Amino acid sequence: MIPACGHRLSRRADAAVLLLHGGRADAPEPPPRLNLPALRMRPFASAVTRATAHADVLVAHVRYRHRGWNGHHAHPVADALRALEELRAVAGPVPVVLVGHSMGGRAALRAVEDPQVEGVVALAPWCPPAEPTAHLRARAVIALHDEHDRVTRAADTWAYLSRARQDRARVHGVRMPRGGHAMIGDAGLWHRITAGATAALLGLAPFPADLAGLTGPAGDTTPTPWPAR
């Protein structure tokens, strides 16, 4: 676990946000020193820090020991759970939101079963058709995806949310107008929605109007089209 935006990990806090960057399907080696997926999460950390500046929120990045998911090993899930244990040792049993991109989104959705995790903001997540959802019961999941993404499929994300709703998760999908997998186009919009959703999941701010209707078991999981600003 690596501190973000100047936060120290040697103190207690009232809440926490852990960010999980993307990676590869199969890559057992450690992430490279110049790790572009990790760098892409820095402006998300900054946006979350600004959105929660009125509260005592610890923001940190999960440190991966391996670059890839690596089949049944699911290495980034183990890394996320280890980071949550480290967080408990530092800050106590505080509420946590996980923000994950691509492979990191898949890892965050797996790690949500940790009792401290209030919910997940999943950014262009990797959600294979067989990805389990039963553990999401009573958890909140907000997923953002551009349907022009050529790396992970938005259709898989919406199908995942539908299965999660059937398992009694509270879910909301946001169809982003552009950005691709790297979330470069309209990057500021990706950052703002993520920060607002994260603050709301921690109970530190109201949900943005377009996210106010997190759907339960009887809800409609049709993704909301988010207009470009």
C-alpha positions in Angstrom: 0.0 0.0 0.0 1.5 3.3 -1.1 0.2 6.7 0.2 -1.4 9.0 -2.3 -1.3 12.8 -2.4 0.9 13.2 0.7 -1.2 11.1 3.1 0.9 9.3 5.6 0.0 5.7 6.5 1.2 6.0 10.1 -2.0 7.6 11.5 -5.6 6.8 12.1 -8.3 8.2 9.8 -12.1 8.2 9.6 -12.3 6.5 6.2 -10.1 5.3 3.4 -9.9 4.9 -0.4 -7.7 2.4 -2.0 -6.9 2.7 -5.7 -6.0 -0.4 -7.9 -4.5 0.1 -11.3 -4.7 -2.1 -14.4 -2.4 -4.8 -15.5 -2.3 -7.8 -17.8 -4.1 -11.1 -18.0 -0.8 -13.1 -17.6 2.4 -11.6 -16.4 4.0 -13.1 -13.3 6.9 -10.6 -13.2 6.7 -7.5 -10.9 5.3 -4.3 -12.4 8.0 -2.2 -14.2 9.5 0.8 -12.6 7.8 3.0 -15.2 4.3 1.7 -14.8 1.9 3.6 -17.0 -1.3 2.0 -15.6 -0.3 3.0 -12.1 0.5 6.6 -13.3 -2.9 6.8 -14.8 -4.5 6.4 -11.4 -2.7 9.4 -9.9 -5.2 12.1 -11.1 -8.0 9.9 -9.7 -6.2 10.0 -6.4 -5.9 13.7 -6.6 -9.6 14.1 -7.5 -10.7 11.9 -4.6 -8.5 13.8 -2.2 -10.1 17.1 -3.2 -13.6 15.7 -3.0 -13.0 14.4 0.6 -10.8 17.3 1.8 -13.4 18.2 4.4 -13.0 14.9 6.1 -10.1 12.8 7.5 -9.7 10.3 4.6 -6.6 8.3 3.9 -6.0 7.7 0.2 -3.5 5.1 -1.0 -2.6 2.9 -3.9 -2.4 -0.9 -3.7 1.1 -2.2 -4.4 1.1 -5.2 -6.7 3.7 -8.0 -6.4 2.9 -9.3 -9.9 2.0 -7.4 -13.1 -0.8 -9.8 -14.1 -3.9 -11.6 -12.9 -2.3 -14.9 -13.7 -5.3 -17.3 -13.8 -6.4 -19.0 -10.6 -3.7 -17.2 -8.7 -5.7 -13.9 -9.0 -2.6 -12.1 -7.7 -4.0 -8.6 -7.5 -6.9 -9.8 -5.3 -4.4 -11.1 -2.7 -2.6 -7.8 -2.9 -5.8 -5.9 -2.3 -6.7 -8.0 0.7 -3.2 -7.6 2.1 -3.5 -3.8 1.7 -6.8 -3.9 3.6 -5.1 -5.8 6.4 -2.3 -3.2 6.4 -5.0 -0.4 6.5 -6.7 -2.0 9.5 -3.4 -2.1 11.4 -2.8 1.6 10.6 -6.2 3.2 10.7 -8.4 0.7 12.4 -11.7 -0.7 11.1 -12.7 2.4 9.0 -15.1 2.3 6.0 -13.3 1.8 2.7 -14.1 2.4 -1.0 -12.1 0.6 -3.6 -11.5 2.4 -6.9 -10.1 0.0 -9.6 -9.4 0.3 -13.3 -9.4 -2.7 -15.7 -7.7 -5.6 -14.0 -7.7 -3.5 -10.8 -11.5 -3.1 -11.2 -11.9 -6.9 -11.3 -9.6 -7.2 -8.2 -11.6 -4.5 -6.4 -14.9 -6.3 -7.2 -13.5 -9.5 -5.8 -12.1 -7.8 -2.6 -15.4 -6.1 -1.8 -16.3 -9.1 0.4 -13.9 -7.7 3.0 -16.2 -6.4 5.8 -14.7 -2.9 5.8 -15.5 -2.2 2.1 -18.5 -0.1 1.6 -18.4 -0.3 -2.2 -16.5 -0.2 -5.4 -16.1 2.3 -8.2 -15.0 0.2 -11.2 -13.5 2.0 -14.2 -13.6 0.1 -17.5 -13.4 -3.1 -15.5 -12.5 -6.5 -16.7 -15.6 -8.5 -16.0 -15.4 -11.9 -17.8 -18.7 -13.7 -18.3 -18.2 -16.2 -15.5 -17.1 -13.6 -13.0 -18.8 -14.4 -9.6 -21.2 -11.9 -8.1 -22.8 -13.7 -5.1 -20.4 -12.0 -2.6 -21.7 -8.6 -3.6 -24.9 -8.8 -1.6 -25.7 -5.5 0.1 -22.6 -3.9 -1.4 -22.6 -0.8 -3.7 -21.0 -1.0 -7.2 -20.7 1.9 -9.6 -19.2 1.1 -12.9 -18.1 3.5 -15.6 -17.4 2.3 -19.1 -17.0 3.7 -22.6 -18.7 1.3 -25.1 -16.0 2.0 -27.6 -13.4 0.4 -25.3 -11.4 -2.1 -27.3 -9.6 -3.8 -24.4 -12.4 -4.7 -22.0 -16.1 -4.9 -23.1 -18.7 -2.6 -21.7 -21.3 -5.2 -22.5 -19.6 -7.6 -20.1 -19.7 -4.9 -17.4 -23.5 -4.3 -17.9 -24.1 -8.0 -17.8 -22.0 -8.2 -14.6 -24.1 -5.5 -13.0 -27.3 -7.3 -13.9 -26.1 -10.5 -12.3 -24.9 -8.5 -9.2 -28.4 -6.9 -8.9 -29.9 -10.4 -8.9 -27.6 -11.2 -6.0 -28.9 -8.2 -4.2 -26.1 -5.7 -4.7 -26.8 -2.1 -5.2 -25.5 -1.2 -8.7 -25.3 1.7 -11.2 -23.7 1.7 -14.6 -22.5 4.9 -16.3 -22.1 4.8 -20.1 -19.3 7.2 -20.7 -19.4 9.3 -23.9 -15.7 8.8 -24.7 -12.4 8.0 -23.1 -11.5 4.5 -24.4 -9.9 2.0 -22.1 -7.2 4.5 -20.9 -9.9 7.1 -20.0 -8.0 9.8 -21.8 -10.8 11.5 -23.7 -12.9 13.5 -21.3 -10.4 12.5 -18.6 -11.6 15.3 -16.3 -15.2 13.9 -16.4 -14.0 10.4 -15.5 -12.1 12.0 -12.6 -15.0 14.1 -11.4 -17.6 11.3 -11.5 -15.2 8.9 -9.7 -14.4 11.4 -7.0 -18.1 12.3 -6.5 -19.2 8.7 -6.4 -16.4 7.8 -3.9 -17.3 10.6 -1.5 -20.9 9.6 -1.7 -20.2 5.9 -1.0 -18.3 7.0 2.1 -21.3 9.1 3.2 -19.3 12.3 2.9 -21.4 13.9 0.2 -24.7 13.4 -1.6 -24.6 11.3 -4.7 -24.4 13.3 -7.9 -27.9 13.5 -9.4 -27.2 11.0 -12.1 -26.0 8.5 -9.6 -28.6 8.9 -7.0 -30.6 5.8 -8.0 -28.4 2.9 -7.1 -30.6 0.0 -8.0 -31.5 -2.8 -5.7 -32.9 -6.3 -6.5 -35.9 -4.9 -8.4 -34.1 -2.1 -10.2 -33.2 -1.4 -13.8 -29.5 -1.8 -14.6 -29.6 -0.1 -17.9 -26.5 2.1 -17.9 -27.0 5.8 -17.6 -25.6 7.8 -20.6 -23.5 10.6 -19.1 -23.4 13.6 -21.3 -20.0 15.2 -22.1 -19.4 18.5 -20.4 
